[in-house]
Amino acid sequence: MNVHVYESPEELAGAAAREFAAKAEEAIEERGRFAVVLAGGSTPKAMYGILARDYADRIDWSRVHVFFGDERTVPPDHEDSNYRMARETLLEHILVGSVHRIQCELPPDEAAAAHEEELRDFFGEEEPPRFDLILLGLGSDGHTASLFPATSALEVHDRWVVANPVPKLDTTRITLTVPVINAARSVVFLVAGEDKAGALKEILEGDADPREYPARLIQPPGEPDWMLDRAAAKLIQRTA
Ligand code: 6PG
C-alpha cells in the first residue's frame, strides 16, 4: 500500500509537484514524451500553481501532453470547468506540447465520443491507452474522476471515455473509464482535508463495495500512490 502522509496541504502540494517532475523526466527520457491526466476539483490547484511557479525551467514542457480525467458539462470558461481551473493555475503560465480538452460545449455523448477519438489519434489503437501519469482526487463519497457511486460508468469496460449521468448532482459528467485509468503507468491520488478521512478509511482499510466507493476500482498494476495530508489520513492505521 503506497500511502504517504504530509503534515499540511502545502507540503502535500510540494511533494506532488516533485513527483510530477520526476515522472515527467522519466517518461521523456524513456519515451520522448509525458502524457499526463490532470485531476479536477480544488485539491490539485496548489500543486499546479507550484509547477507553474517553480518548475518552468525544470521540466521539458514542450514534451508534456495534458489530458483531463473528467469534465463537468459546462463551457470551458465556466467557473466549474476543470479545464478552466487547470488553465488559470498552470496552462496559461507554461507552454506545453499539447492540451486535450474535453469539449463539453458539445452534447455529453458527442463530447465523450469526440474525446475518445482524440485519445485514439494520440495513442493510436493501443488498447487501452497507457498514460504515463494519471492524477486523481477523491470525493468524500468515494468517487474519483467522475466515477460516482452507483453510476453507469462504473460498469463500462469497452470504451475509454463516457458520459456519466450523476443523479445526485442532477448533472451528467464526462469521465475516463476504469480500464483506462488502470492501464496507466502511474496513478497518484491527491487527497487533503478531514472530510475525506471516512472515505479513505473505507477505501484503504475497509472492504467496502467498490460500487459505493468507486476509488476502490482503481487498481493499476503497481497499485496507486496515495498522497494525503494529515487531516485526510487521520483514520488510517497503516501509512508509509
Ligand atoms: C471533479 C474531480 C473530482 C474531484 C473530487 C475531489 O471534477 O470534481 O475530478 O473527482 O477530484 O471531487 O474534489 P476536491 O479536490 O475539490 O475535494
Boltz pocket constraint, residues with backbone or C-beta under 6 A from the ligand:
constraints:
  - pocket:
      binder: B
      contacts: [[A, 39], [A, 40], [A, 41], [A, 42], [A, 43], [A, 44], [A, 69], [A, 70], [A, 71], [A, 72], [A, 82], [A, 136], [A, 137], [A, 138], [A, 139], [A, 143], [A, 144], [A, 145], [A, 146], [A, 190], [A, 192]]
      max_distance: 6.0
